[in-house]
Amino acid sequence: MKFKKLLLIIVITSMLVVMFGWSTYAQEEEEKGCTTVLVGKKASVDGSTITSHNCDGWYDGGLVVIPAADHQPGEMAPVYFDKLHGDYKPVKKIGEIPQVPHTYKYFWVGYPIGNEHQVLMGEHTMGQHPNAAPGPEAIMWIEQLQIFALERTKTAREAIKVMGELAEKYGYGDGGECLTIIDPNEAWSFEIYAVGPVWSPKSGKPGAIWFAQRVPDDEVFVSSNISRIDQVDPSDTENFMVSTDYLQVATDLGLYDPASGKPFSVRYDYYDIWHRTNKTYNSGVRLWRAYSILKPSGNWTMQQARDYPYSIKPDKLISTEDVYRILGDVNAGTAFDNTEDPNWYVQTKDGFKKSPLATPNMLGEMRDLLNVRFFRPIGGITNSYHFIGQARSWLPNEIGGMFWFGYDNANNSLVVPVWTGVNDTAPSWKVADRTKVNRNSAWWAFGLVDDEVNVMYGILKPILEEVRVPLQRELFDQQKTIEEEALKLYKSDPESAKKYLTDYTISSMEKAEKAYWEVLDKLYYMANNNRSHGPTYLYPTVP
């Protein structure tokens, strides 16, 4: 039997080598990662633009509505450091800038999501060359730039312009970041980087280097913690926006040589850390998987992911539900399916069978113990939250802008609808308290369910799906009816429409959270190691 298992390992390994040209498995050094999908309006099923975000890591997941406000002449707006981690440590004020007379309502979470004018933003961290590491006088961090943009702008172009100008003037103090930004008409990706440790406001030089590229209306953009912008054309203002003196900055930092005769490329010259950080088996797998779902006819290979085109025309029009499924994808049925590693198969009287412990997501300690290879899927266990947002030009801003929001791992979670017209969120969704188990914090309902399912995925995943799938279907199916009623109310009384949407959003949050607390008890029961010796040994029905 040992020989049979060895033979199985050899066969599967040989298949992978043939398919992808690997001689050995590569363990990704950086296992965490956000994924974003950005859809042009002619590439979506209903003409909406779509953005999204799997927020990977520990970030403030409390979803809070920050109301619009009027401000006095001479008032200053605070600039904060590390505001996205304010759920577990003090937020430090590091500067201030002149305030504008009026700021718009926006939705705060670790990386702010959107505002009342249907400007919505996804995010993913990329990193940057060590030569560009920021110095102490640069004060603008990515989440702070997002806040200022959402407070002050009504379109994606305006948001890019405001963030770029503020970063250049006050200095960008963060690492390489990408935002995926939409309004009802356009979809853009925006990449921003620091300019080195010696920059000072007194230098008169730009304190940031940034690039923005528009996604063609009939195409889809995807990124997974890597730069996706290649060459830029500043003269093509319809499709590009760029920072001041970007070529000079890149040259001064030793990242580009004008004498080379080669055109400047963002992804290859300013960003390119792909090979230095071994991102192929993390970012590359996720990008390959998304492209393969969106355009199967492309016959993509993972090894070429670094050179994929900026955006692609999908084989079929894309919906928010399609994006939701991509955010929760775990490579099932592909060569990167973590549950199909030979070491998950165990010897039984009927031959080798996959263990019910086989899971697409596992901690490093489990992988080390079992010697299981791991490819980071899009749907990951270390997510703080995820969302899929859409903007629609044919509806009032209060109804046309909305996002589906969920906690933790999109593979095992649930998303609820939030419209840009709502005035509040459920109390338990405003604070994602992860410093202790807290049943008054919605994050824990979804986080604990995900943890439990991945303990015994083969047995517990189907139990979760019996609850998750029909409830998610119900929420998706009700969107049209809710929006039709809200629109009727809006025509006579916009405030009543906003209240209606607010009440429905809060009730959806409470319903989803309650369902997850209840299914958690079932999962705990089924995973209990004494259950097989009790009454359920004869009567195995879950209570």
N, C-alpha and C positions, 0 to 999 in steps of 0.2 A: 504493500500500500504506500509505503514511503516513496518507492520508485514511481508510482503513479502520480503522486503529488509533485515530485521533482519534474516529471515529464510535463505536467500541466504548466508549471512555472516556465519551463524552457519554451513551450509552445507559445504562451502569451507574450513572453519577452521577445521571441523571434518575430511575432506579428508586429509588435511596436517598432522594432528595428527596421523591418521592411517598410512599414507605413511612414515612419518619420525620420529614418536615418539615424537613430540614436544608438550609440554603443553602450551607454550607461544611462541610468536614470539620474536626473538632476534634482536635487532638493532646493527649492526656492528659499533664498535667504530671507527675503522680506515677504512674509505670508499674508500680511494684511493688504487690503486694497479696495478702494472705491471703484464703482463702475457707473458710467453715465451713458444714457442713450438720448439723442437729440434728433427730433423729427421735423422736417420742413412741412409746411401746410399742404402741399400737393402730394406729399408722401403718406399722409394720414387718411383714415377712412372717412372722416367728416370735415376735413379742411382746417382742423385746428393745428397749431404748432404744439409740440410736446417736448418737455425736458424731464429729467429724472435724476435720481441720486441714491446709490447704496452708500450710506455714510459709515465707513468701516473704522472701528476704533472706539475709544471712550470719549464721547463728546456730549455736551449738554443736549439732552433729548427732550427737554420740556418745551412743548409747543404753546407759545404765548402770543396773543394778539397785542401788538404795540399800537395804540391809537394815533390818529393824526393829531397834530398840534400846531398852534400858532406861537410865534416867538417874537420877543422884543428886539428892537434895533440895538445892535452892539452885543447881543447875546452870543456866547461861545458854545460850541458843541464839543463835549469831551471825546478824547481818543483813548481807547482802552487797549491794554495788552492781554492777550490770551482770554478774551471774553468767552470763547467757545468752550472753555473748561470751567466756567463759573459755577457749575453745579457742584463742584467738590473742592474748590479752592478760591481764595479771594481774587477779585478782578482788580488790576492795578491801572489807575489812570496815568498815562504817560505823556499827555499833551492835550491840546485843544485847537480847534479851527473855528473860523467865523460861522455862525449858524445862519440858516436861511429863514426867511419870514414864515414859511409854512412847510411842515414835514408831513409826508403821506403815511397812512396806516401800513404797517408791514407785519409779517409773521416771523417772529423770532424762534429759532431753534439753533443748535450749534453753528450750522452754516445757514443763515437766514434764507427762507424759501421764496418769498414773493411779496408783492404789495397790492394795493387796491386798484392799480391800473393794469393789472394782468402782466406785469413784469415778473417772471419767475426764473429761478436760478438753481442749477445743479452744481456740484463741485467735485473735483478730485485732485489730490496732491500728486505732484510729479517729482519734486526734488530739483536740484540745480547743481551746476558745476561748482566745486569748492572756491574757484576764483571769484565767483559772484556772491559768496556768502555776505549777508548784510552786516553793517556796522551799527554802533549804538545810537547814532543820530537818526536813523530811519525809523519812523514810528507807525507806519500804516501796515496793519496785518490784514489778511484776506477777509476775515469775517467783518472787520471794521469797515473796509471798503464796501462790502456788500450792504451793510447797514446804511451808509451814506448814499449809495446809489438807489436803494429802495425807498429811502426817505425823500429823495430829491428828483426822481426821474419818472417819465411816463412811457418810455420806449427802451428797447434793448440797446439801440445805438446811443441814446442819451446816457444810459447806465454805463456803457463802456467808456464813453468820453469822460464822465465824471470820475470814475475809478482811475482811469489813466492819468488824468490831470492831477488828482490828489496824490497819487503815488509818486509822480514825477516831482511834485513840489515839496512834499513832506518826507519822501523816502519810503521805499518798500522794505519792511523789516522781516518779512516772512520768507519761506522757501518757494520754489517754483509751484505755481498753482494754475489750475484751469477751471473756469466757470463756463457752464453751458446755459446760455441766456435766451429767453424767448419773450416776445410780446405777441399780440394777436396776428401779426403779419410776417415776422422774421424770426429766424433762429441763428444764433451766433455762438462760436466758441471763443473764449477770451483767455489767453495765456499771459501770465505775468511773472517776472523774475526780478531778483535784486541785482544791484550793480557793483557789489564789492564792499569791503569793510572800511574803505577810506572815504566813502562819500559823505559829504556834509552839505546842508542847505546853503552854506556860504560859497560853495564851489561854483554855483551857477550852472551846474550840469544836472541833467535829469536824474532823479533818484530812483528810477525804475525803468525797466525795459519791458515792453508789452506788445502783444500782437493779437488781433482779432480777425477771424475769417467767418464770413457768412456761409451757412449751409444752404446749398441750392434748394429751392422750394420742393423739388420732387425727390430729394435724397435724404438719407439718414446718416448721422454721425455717431460714432461710438468711441469712447476712450476708457482706459483702464490704468490710470497712473503713469501715463507716458505722454510726451508731446505728440500732437497729431498734425500740427501745422508745418508745412514744408516751405516752399518759397512764397514770398509775399510780394504784392505789387501795389505800392502806396498810391500809384496813379489811378488804380481801379477802386475808387471810393465806394462803389456800389457793393463790393465784396470784401474789402479789406479796410482795417483801421490799424495804425501802427504808432509806436511811440516816437518821440523826438530823438534824432541822432542814434537810432538803434544800431546802425552799422559801425559807427564810431565807438560806441560802448562795447560792442562785441570785439572789435579790433583791439581796444585798449586793454581788455581783459585777457587777451591772448586766445580767444575762442574762434576768431575768424581772421584769415589772411587775405586781404583784398588782392594781393599780388598773385594769388593762386590761380586767378582767372575763373574760378568756380563761382556760380551764383550763391548768395547767402541762403542758407536753409535753417529755419528755426529748429526743427527736430534733429537735424544732423550736426549743426554747428553749435548753436547756443545750448541746446538741451542735452545732446547725446550722451547719456550715461547708461544706455541699455546694456552694453557688454560689461561695464565696470560693476554693475550691481546684479547681473544675472537675472534680469527681469523676464527673460524669454519664457520661463516656465510659470510665471505668475501673470504678468500683464499679457503676455503673448497668448496664453491659453484662453484667457477671458475674452480677448479681442477676437481670436479665431472663432470661439463659440458664438459670440454675438453675430459676427458677420455670416457665419454658417446658418444661423437661424433666419436672419433677415434676408439673405440672398443665397439660398442653397445652390443655385445655378452657377455661382462663382467658383465652386470647387476649390475653396481656400485651403492652404496648408499652413499649419501653425508656424513652421520655420520662417515663413515669409511675412509674419504679422508685423514686423518692424517697418516693412515697406508697403503696407496696405494703403490704398488711396484714402485721402482725407475723409471722403464720404462716398456713399454708394446709393444707387437706386434699388430699392428693395423689390423682390419678386412679386410681392403683393402689398397693398396698402396696409398701414400699421395703425393699430388702435392702442389706447391706453392699457387695455387688458393684455395686449401682446407685449408691451414694454414691461408690465408687471410680471409676466411669466419669464421674461428674460432676466429680470432682477433676481428671481428666485431659482434660476437654473443651476443645476449641479452636475452637468455633463453626463447625465444618465444615458446609457446606451452608446457612448462614444469611447474612443481609446483612452480618454482622460477620466473615465468613470472610476472614482476612488473606491467604490464598493466592489470593484471587480479585481482588485489585487489578489493574486494567488494565495497570499497568506490569510485572507478572510475565509478561505475554503477549509473545511474541517472533515476529517474522516468519520463516516457513520457506517452503520451496517449496510446501507444502500449505496455506498460510495461517497465521493466527495461532494459536499453541499455547502452553499454559502451560509456562514454564520449569521443569525439575526442581529448580531452586534455590528455587522458591516454597515458603515455610515459614510456618506460623502464628506462629512465634516468631522474632524477629530483633532484633539489637542496634540501638540508635538510629542508629549510624553507617551501617548498611545501609539503614535506612529513609530517612535523609537523602540518601544517594547515589542511591537508586532512586526517591525521592519516592513511597514506598509508604505508604499510610495504615495506621494500627495501632490496633486495639482490644484492650485487655488481656484475653486469654482466662483462664478459670479455671485451666487447666493452663499453667504458666509456666516459663520456663527459669531463673529466678533463685531457685527454691525450694531451701531447705536440706533439707527432708524433708517427708513427708506421712504421715498415718495416718487410719484409720477404726476407731473403737473401738465395742464393743458390751457391754452389761451385761444379764445374764439372771437373773431371780429364781428360776427353777426348778432352777438348778445351783449347786453349791458355789462360793464366791467364786473359788477357785483355777482353776476351769474356766469358770465363767460369764462372768467378765470377760476380754476379750481385745481385741487391736487388731492390725490389719494395718498394717505399717510399711514405708515405702520412702523412698529417697533421691532428691533432685533433682526433676525434672519428672515429674509423674504421667502425662503423656501418653506418655512414653517409658521409664518405669521399671517396677518390679515391686514388689509388696508381699509381705511374709512374715508369718506368724502369730506373735504373741507373747501368751502367756496371763499373767494376773496371778499365776498360781501359779509361774511360772518363777523360778529363782534366779540365772540368769546369761544373758549374751548372748555371741555370738561375739567374739573379741578384736578383729578388724578392724572390727567395728561399734561398738565402744566409743569410738573416737577418730576423729572426722571431721576429719583433718588436711588443711586446705586451704591451708596456707602454702607447700606444695610438692607436686609430684606424688608420691604415695606409694602404691605397690601393696600396702601392708599396711593401707591405710585403705579400707574398702568404699565410702565415698562417691565415691571417684575412679572406680571401675568404672562406676557409674551416671551420674556427672557427665560423664565423657568420652564415653560412648555418646550421651548427649543432645546434647552439643556437636557430635559428628560427624554425627549424623542430621540436625541442622538446617543443616548445611553444604550438603547435597544431598538435601533431604527427599523429593522425588519418587522418587528411586532408592533411597536408603538406608533409609527408613522400612519398606518391605515386607520388606527383608532382616532388620531387627530383629524385625518382627512374626512372622516364621517361628520365631523362638526365644522371644520374649516371650509370645505368646498361649498356646501349648500348656503352657508351664511355669507360667504364672499359673493356667490352667485346672486343672492338676494340683494346685496348692497349695489352691485354693478347694475342689475336689472332695474332698480328703483331710480337710478340717476335721471332718466328721461322724464319720468312722472313728476319727480320732485322739482326739476327745473321748469317744467311746463306750468306747474302751480305757482312757483316763485315768479315766473314771468308775468302771469296774470295779476298777481299782487303788485308787482313792480310798476305796472302801467298806471295804477291809481295811487299807490303809496309805496315808494321805494323802501321806507323804513320798515314797513310790515313784511316786505319780501326778505329783507336782511334778518329780521327776527325769526321768520319761518325757517330760513336756511340755518341760522344759528341753533335753533331748537333741534332741528333734524341732525345736524352735525354732532351735537352733544349727545343726543339719544343714541346715535350710531356708535359713538365712542363707548358709551356705557354698556351697550348691548354686546359689543365685541369683547370688551374687557371681561364682562360677567361670564360670557361663554368660555373664555380662556381660563379663568379661575376654576370653573366647573370641570373642564376637560383635564386640567392639571391634576385634580384629585383622582380621576380615572387612571391617568398615566402613572401616578405614584402607586396606585393599587396594583396595576398590572406589573410594575417593575419590582414590587416588593419580593424579597428573596425567600419569604416564608409562605407565600401564597399557595405554592404547589402542595403544601402539607395541610392546608385548611379546607373548608367546605368547597372552595372553588376547584379543588382537584377533581371532584365529582360533578360540580356544576360550574363550569368555567365562564358563564356569562358575566360580563362586566356589570356591576351594580348600577 
